[in-house]
Amino acid sequence: MSGNFDLVGPLPGANFGGLLSRHGAHGAHQFIAEAERDPAALPRALADSQGLLLLQGMSAMEGEPALLARLSRLFGTEVENYREVLTPANMVHETVPEIFLVSNVPPANRPPPRQPDPPLTVDGKLPTQFPHRKGWHTDQSYRRPPPDISVFLAVVPVPQGQGQTLFADGTAAYAALPPGLKARVEGLQGLHVRPGTGRSRDSVLAGETPRPLGPLERPQLQPVVRMHPVTGQRALYLCESGQMDWVEGPFVGLPPGPHGEAADLLFELMTHMTRPEFVYVHEWTRGDVLVWDNRCLVHTATWFDADKERRVMWRTTVRGNPGTDYAGESKSWIAA
Ligand SMILES: [Fe+2]
């Protein structure tokens, strides 16, 4: 790519993604200043890298968190202010409200995901494929328009071998769909809902009564196949049990609920999308920033030993270019 940035990727260990560095760069300050001088360069690098970009050596952001918001602004017109959307105050950075805290220590106190059952595959490896690996989602798909990009900084990662983030490439997975499945998802719409409303598959199977939904948290329709507004490529756009609506969905036009054709189709698609060739496992190093495109990737987090380890990660969410499917829409989660 042009300018002062060089893709030194591909991302090691992945069939997609890029590793970006800058010749002679010394940390986040210089990197971001360079990026701001050529503001199209980083978004172009992200698109050229199939939606996943690793930037290393960004730990100067820890002492100057506004740098993470500055970096995020290069990827879209709007970086979410988490104080404006009634996010619990303990989950939001004290001085930079664009930063969402993903952490098991105060003030956020968020526990890690559960271990898969069994914890390892039969050949002793980290489980990555659905349904053994659970939690696959794309950020905030319960909103319309959904966000484009997430940016994630490792402030205090846990030791490698736990607390990884896994990504699956929805573009490659769509391209590799068998013709029969490709025909079935054409024009299909998924129904996504915020976790914690009693509408997840587990909640429905457990017989929980879903709580009444407010007007700003109604389940939202999303195309199962999204056309990427920058690359023009089609990608699977799906979540699994926790962020689809298993009361009225998961798919429009198929019998709703946790059993039957719709459930079988979602399981088949998620199992396909998380096949090993589409998945990347990121082991975090302090100062890593991962930028991912929610329009064409899904991701999930893994367990870590929260009794022994503290983990502090900062996330921003960037929106502004969801594509023509969403043209002119007002935000589903904010009162008109
Ligand atoms: Fe996420």
Residues whose N, C-alpha, C, O or C-beta is under 5 A from the ligand:
A	BS01	LIG	D139
